[in-house]
Amino acid sequence: MDPVVALREIGFWLERSRADTYRVQAYRKAADAVAALSGAERARRERDASWGEVAGIGPKTATVIKEAVAGGVPDYLAGLREAGATPLADGGELIKDLRGDLHTHTTWSDGGSPLEEMVEVARGLGLTYLAITDHSPRLKVARGLTAKRLTEQIGVIDSINAELAGEFRVLRGIEVDILDDGDLDQDRGLLDRLDVVVSSVHSKLRMDSESMTHRMVGAIANPRTNILGHCTGRLIEGARGTRPESVFDAEVVFAACARFDVAVEINSRPERRDPPDRLLELARDSGCLFSIDTDAHAPGQLDFRVYGAERAVAAGIEPDRIVDTWPVDRLLEWGGAKKQR
């Protein structure tokens, strides 16, 4: 087995199980270290069993490499595969209907893996499209993309799509901050070039209800917004601690989503589960569309979509109201139609 493949798959399973970041990075850094070696150097290390002398490779990762080059599946990987055979949740038939993921992050902002690796894993999971939605400029802590960097990323995505030649579609996107006045944190001309815009509140989450409602409705009415991201901003568990819901008039916000054809995100991250059940049901009854998104910051988190699927099934949301069950042509037509209004 190719040791690079083995190490990266271990990283996938660890991310999927929400293991500590340092454990994941140990295997991903080892994979990068092996990948960087020339063919001759790899052959020498294999012959001498001297993998542990390579910077970035420790005793555990060296064992994985030795077992992989010996021709079998490393023991640690085999155990992770066995444990991962059990689904994270019960997404029913809906999980089979999901064709894509419209909210993901890469090393261009605060994600943990390169764009290309996120695409490769998404393809391996059977998806047919993936939106890359790194953060916008104001979120400096997440290395939000300036207009210049976003333009560069669009070029990279266009190149990948040319190579894939219709086998898979990478969608040009962004998770754009909703500013205090409801405007969007990126150049309008650039937003017009994107396939998917997820608009989210990341600051002043304790704003009073009236102000937050006006702020969110302003973003929803913007012809460039396609998806309202993690609407309450809550955190219910995890390393970052907990955070209460933002307060806003949910009836008004979801009525605006229905009026302006904006999908309400069912954020699948276990620490978010946003919107809460009562608001998910209100959005359903308000006639909203939905998008089941992982908000993945690492390849293994792309499997989190089953959490969102389980919640959508429990809420009785019909699959055709979930935009990432749609074929990519229909999705792109929907996303572009709003800009023409």
Wavefront OBJ file of the C-alpha trace (Angstrom):
o trace
v 0.000 0.000 0.000
v 1.274 3.467 -0.823
v 2.344 4.878 2.572
v 1.196 8.389 1.619
v -2.293 7.059 0.927
v -2.270 5.071 4.168
v -1.180 8.051 6.287
v -3.743 10.381 4.727
v -6.520 7.856 5.175
v -5.604 7.582 8.854
v -5.895 11.372 9.016
v -9.355 11.107 7.446
v -10.624 8.594 9.991
v -9.185 10.585 12.898
v -10.831 13.789 11.656
v -14.106 11.968 11.200
v -13.946 10.764 14.811
v -13.106 14.314 16.002
v -9.711 13.296 17.377
v -7.345 15.905 18.784
v -5.798 18.071 16.095
v -2.230 17.220 17.081
v -2.893 13.518 16.418
v -4.322 14.238 12.991
v -1.476 16.547 12.056
v 1.134 13.951 12.998
v -0.149 11.656 10.261
v -0.764 14.383 7.699
v 2.719 15.845 8.215
v 4.228 12.389 7.860
v 2.300 11.905 4.616
v 3.655 15.198 3.295
v 7.189 14.222 4.345
v 7.027 10.924 2.442
v 5.420 12.561 -0.588
v 8.283 15.060 -0.753
v 10.941 12.334 -1.046
v 12.375 11.419 -4.433
v 11.858 7.911 -5.737
v 15.466 7.039 -5.018
v 15.274 8.383 -1.476
v 12.083 6.453 -0.777
v 13.714 3.272 -2.042
v 16.723 3.860 0.205
v 14.585 4.504 3.267
v 12.586 1.361 2.535
v 15.752 -0.699 2.115
v 17.357 0.664 5.291
v 14.118 0.845 7.314
v 15.217 4.359 8.263
v 11.919 6.184 7.971
v 12.232 7.517 11.507
v 15.233 9.602 10.468
v 13.096 11.726 8.126
v 11.934 15.027 9.613
v 8.206 14.901 10.350
v 8.081 11.116 10.828
v 7.863 9.729 14.345
v 7.811 6.174 15.726
v 4.072 5.577 15.177
v 3.994 6.997 11.684
v 7.191 5.120 10.812
v 5.480 1.866 11.809
v 2.554 2.672 9.515
v 4.941 3.366 6.640
v 6.888 0.134 7.165
v 3.708 -1.946 7.241
v 2.371 -0.205 4.129
v 5.490 -0.699 2.020
v 5.607 -4.323 3.158
v 2.487 -4.852 1.098
v -0.382 -4.924 3.593
v -2.858 -2.565 5.198
v -1.211 -1.118 8.331
v -2.720 -2.495 11.541
v -3.690 0.940 12.827
v -5.486 1.792 9.593
v -7.282 -1.536 9.566
v -8.601 -0.841 13.065
v -9.777 2.630 12.095
v -11.553 1.255 9.039
v -13.336 -1.308 11.179
v -14.432 1.322 13.692
v -15.517 3.649 10.866
v -17.742 1.036 9.276
v -20.477 2.118 11.683
v -22.233 5.258 10.320
v -21.926 8.416 12.423
v -25.717 8.825 12.342
v -28.771 7.540 10.509
v -29.321 9.716 7.460
v -31.767 7.248 5.955
v -32.200 7.332 2.190
v -31.508 11.076 2.174
v -27.781 10.593 2.630
v -27.737 8.791 -0.732
v -29.502 11.752 -2.357
v -26.915 14.334 -1.335
v -24.804 15.129 -4.374
v -22.583 17.839 -2.944
v -21.442 20.001 -0.053
v -21.786 23.773 -0.250
v -19.766 24.945 2.776
v -16.143 23.845 3.171
v -12.806 25.399 4.139
v -9.209 24.805 3.047
v -5.724 26.024 3.913
v -6.529 29.137 1.913
v -8.229 30.316 5.144
v -8.571 28.329 8.373
v -8.971 24.805 7.004
v -6.436 22.080 7.733
v -5.878 20.609 4.256
v -5.205 21.878 0.735
v -8.056 22.573 -1.634
v -6.960 19.752 -3.908
v -7.126 17.186 -1.102
v -10.618 18.287 -0.078
v -11.717 17.766 -3.681
v -10.051 14.347 -3.907
v -11.737 13.111 -0.721
v -15.133 14.492 -1.763
v -14.860 12.557 -5.017
v -13.920 9.427 -3.073
v -17.023 9.812 -0.919
v -19.203 9.765 -4.017
v -20.094 13.450 -4.215
v -20.359 15.080 -7.629
v -19.647 18.679 -6.622
v -18.026 20.619 -3.817
v -18.145 24.337 -3.029
v -14.973 25.880 -1.627
v -16.152 28.616 0.725
v -13.177 30.037 2.559
v -13.660 33.068 4.778
v -13.877 36.719 3.742
v -11.366 39.501 4.603
v -12.758 40.804 7.894
v -12.273 37.460 9.642
v -8.532 37.976 10.004
v -8.176 35.285 12.672
v -9.243 32.787 9.984
v -6.966 34.287 7.288
v -9.956 35.566 5.357
v -9.406 36.018 1.636
v -8.679 39.472 0.300
v -10.019 40.278 -3.156
v -6.592 39.470 -4.599
v -6.359 36.066 -2.901
v -9.941 35.163 -3.787
v -9.171 35.990 -7.426
v -6.155 33.676 -7.242
v -8.278 30.904 -5.736
v -10.864 31.257 -8.507
v -8.062 30.671 -10.999
v -6.969 27.514 -9.172
v -10.542 26.188 -9.116
v -11.014 26.914 -12.823
v -7.812 24.986 -13.574
v -8.964 21.987 -11.538
v -12.324 21.971 -13.315
v -10.556 22.028 -16.684
v -8.540 18.974 -15.637
v -11.567 17.087 -14.309
v -13.415 17.706 -17.570
v -16.934 17.131 -16.284
v -16.142 14.220 -13.955
v -16.610 16.435 -10.903
v -17.385 20.110 -10.386
v -15.592 22.376 -7.927
v -17.777 25.378 -7.232
v -16.292 28.817 -6.708
v -17.595 30.087 -3.398
v -17.067 32.002 -0.192
v -18.396 32.158 3.345
v -18.811 35.898 3.506
v -19.264 37.828 6.734
v -22.527 39.701 7.186
v -21.432 43.175 8.249
v -23.177 45.155 10.976
v -25.360 46.972 8.435
v -26.284 43.803 6.503
v -23.799 44.354 3.682
v -21.441 41.572 2.588
v -17.698 41.561 3.300
v -16.259 41.224 -0.204
v -16.023 43.085 -3.500
v -19.407 42.945 -5.238
v -17.907 42.252 -8.634
v -16.025 39.276 -7.235
v -19.142 37.931 -5.532
v -20.843 38.027 -8.917
v -18.161 35.651 -10.256
v -18.901 33.011 -7.612
v -21.209 30.014 -7.901
v -22.159 29.849 -4.198
v -22.189 32.537 -1.515
v -22.809 31.462 2.077
v -23.549 34.552 4.177
v -22.928 34.199 7.930
v -22.724 36.336 11.050
v -19.381 35.960 12.836
v -19.174 39.103 14.966
v -21.315 40.983 17.503
v -23.343 37.839 18.057
v -24.981 39.405 21.111
v -26.517 42.223 19.088
v -30.101 43.087 20.144
v -32.899 41.244 18.358
v -34.172 44.131 16.225
v -30.711 45.083 14.999
v -29.739 41.478 14.295
v -32.983 40.902 12.389
v -32.375 43.941 10.166
v -28.761 42.856 9.684
v -29.685 39.329 8.587
v -32.567 40.394 6.349
v -30.287 42.896 4.632
v -27.884 40.097 3.733
v -30.689 37.736 2.688
v -32.126 40.374 0.345
v -28.723 40.910 -1.250
v -28.877 39.317 -4.732
v -25.498 37.667 -4.142
v -26.532 35.591 -1.087
v -27.491 31.983 -1.782
v -27.312 30.365 1.670
v -27.797 31.720 5.196
v -25.016 30.050 7.201
v -25.331 28.728 10.803
v -28.072 31.236 11.581
v -27.922 31.357 15.394
v -24.135 31.102 15.748
v -24.542 28.827 18.742
v -21.992 26.306 20.036
v -23.316 23.450 22.141
v -20.095 21.487 22.799
v -16.468 21.160 21.777
v -13.029 22.602 22.406
v -14.194 26.183 21.894
v -16.711 25.850 24.705
v -20.369 26.720 24.423
v -22.080 29.847 23.132
v -25.755 30.833 23.299
v -27.901 31.539 20.277
v -28.010 34.987 18.756
v -31.453 36.543 19.135
v -33.504 37.663 16.130
v -37.072 37.514 14.842
v -36.919 34.078 13.254
v -40.322 34.408 11.565
v -39.167 37.542 9.768
v -35.762 36.080 8.861
v -37.168 32.829 7.461
v -39.943 34.667 5.622
v -37.175 36.713 3.976
v -35.309 33.522 3.045
v -38.449 32.163 1.392
v -39.154 35.505 -0.321
v -35.626 35.969 -1.686
v -34.984 32.290 -2.487
v -32.151 31.854 0.025
v -31.518 28.392 1.466
v -31.300 27.981 5.239
v -28.190 26.021 6.108
v -28.513 22.870 8.186
v -25.012 23.073 9.605
v -23.849 19.520 10.266
v -20.963 20.224 12.626
v -21.719 18.372 15.886
v -20.804 21.411 17.985
v -23.239 23.631 16.075
v -26.373 21.647 15.076
v -27.666 24.930 13.734
v -30.493 25.830 13.474
v -31.933 24.261 16.632
v -34.860 21.887 16.120
v -37.582 24.449 16.827
v -36.118 26.882 14.269
v -35.527 24.130 11.731
v -39.216 23.286 11.956
v -40.170 26.968 11.675
v -38.018 27.323 8.544
v -39.699 24.222 7.135
v -43.138 25.663 7.789
v -42.077 29.022 6.343
v -41.481 27.420 2.948
v -37.693 27.720 2.961
v -35.200 25.809 0.913
v -32.336 24.142 2.791
v -28.695 23.243 2.301
v -27.142 20.397 4.278
v -23.533 21.503 4.751
v -20.610 20.112 6.723
v -18.709 23.375 7.265
v -15.757 20.993 6.962
v -12.313 22.291 7.904
v -10.630 18.947 7.149
v -11.288 16.043 4.747
v -12.597 13.644 7.398
v -15.256 16.159 8.376
v -16.896 15.834 4.960
v -18.587 12.749 6.421
v -20.418 14.988 8.915
v -23.160 15.519 6.323
v -24.919 12.448 7.734
v -25.620 14.430 10.921
v -27.459 17.058 8.903
v -29.287 14.431 6.882
v -30.512 12.763 10.072
v -31.915 16.068 11.334
v -33.589 16.860 8.011
v -35.271 13.450 7.973
v -36.451 13.911 11.567
v -37.910 17.317 10.652
v -39.783 15.860 7.682
v -38.057 18.026 5.061
v -38.621 16.758 1.529
v -35.405 15.985 -0.386
v -36.297 18.310 -3.268
v -36.265 21.275 -0.865
v -32.600 20.535 -0.097
v -30.518 22.237 -2.775
v -27.510 19.929 -2.519
v -29.647 17.005 -3.660
v -30.021 18.806 -6.991
v -27.911 18.094 -10.092
v -25.167 20.681 -10.440
v -26.758 22.351 -13.489
v -29.971 22.963 -11.593
v -28.020 24.214 -8.590
v -26.030 26.659 -10.700
v -29.164 27.884 -12.451
v -30.769 28.555 -9.058
v -27.664 30.300 -7.748
v -27.345 32.502 -10.804
v -31.014 33.399 -11.160
v -31.047 35.626 -8.083
v -28.235 37.801 -9.468
v -30.388 38.615 -12.516
v -33.255 40.053 -10.486
l 1 2 3 4 5 6 7 8 9 10 11 12 13 14 15 16 17 18 19 20 21 22 23 24 25 26 27 28 29 30 31 32 33 34 35 36 37 38 39 40 41 42 43 44 45 46 47 48 49 50 51 52 53 54 55 56 57 58 59 60 61 62 63 64 65 66 67 68 69 70 71 72 73 74 75 76 77 78 79 80 81 82 83 84 85 86 87 88 89 90 91 92 93 94 95 96 97 98 99 100 101 102 103 104 105 106 107 108 109 110 111 112 113 114 115 116 117 118 119 120 121 122 123 124 125 126 127 128 129 130 131 132 133 134 135 136 137 138 139 140 141 142 143 144 145 146 147 148 149 150 151 152 153 154 155 156 157 158 159 160 161 162 163 164 165 166 167 168 169 170 171 172 173 174 175 176 177 178 179 180 181 182 183 184 185 186 187 188 189 190 191 192 193 194 195 196 197 198 199 200 201 202 203 204 205 206 207 208 209 210 211 212 213 214 215 216 217 218 219 220 221 222 223 224 225 226 227 228 229 230 231 232 233 234 235 236 237 238 239 240 241 242 243 244 245 246 247 248 249 250 251 252 253 254 255 256 257 258 259 260 261 262 263 264 265 266 267 268 269 270 271 272 273 274 275 276 277 278 279 280 281 282 283 284 285 286 287 288 289 290 291 292 293 294 295 296 297 298 299 300 301 302 303 304 305 306 307 308 309 310 311 312 313 314 315 316 317 318 319 320 321 322 323 324 325 326 327 328 329 330 331 332 333 334 335 336 337 338 339 340 341
